[in-house]
Amino acid sequence: MSDAEPETVQDLKALVENIFQQIQDKLQGLSGQVIGRIDGLSGHVDDLERQVSDLMTRTRLEEFESHRREWPLR
């Protein structure tokens, strides 16, 4: 179909369907990009959670060790 104005209802229908298909294709591409970025961010959040958990565990161990040194020996 050329860039000329549609001459018939069928031409107009084909033009509109083509435009809708282009929009749908672009939205599907964008959707894929968004999902990919969300997956990437999810991995980063998981890493951060692990690091925070490790830091909390180390902090508890260090606190335990420092308190244990203060306890009187029996």
Steps between C-alpha positions, in 0.01 A plus 500: 500500500636843413509818709195629310173540683285186506242501224270228624374369832717192445806723451418690819447175688835364377673825597352495852585131546856570388533787748359287782744220412793743510386630838459146633848404377655804667315433827610136500861611449473751783334241722789263441749773589313587820481136606872459430583802714274381781671162494838674517390714792360194674844341483657813648245504783573134574873578518438793732281289728775237522762763577285660771431160651873420501578834664235443766638152571856633526385781729321254729809278512724794580262616774485148641879472499543839670243412770649155548837656576333711768333205673675372811665167455347220705 
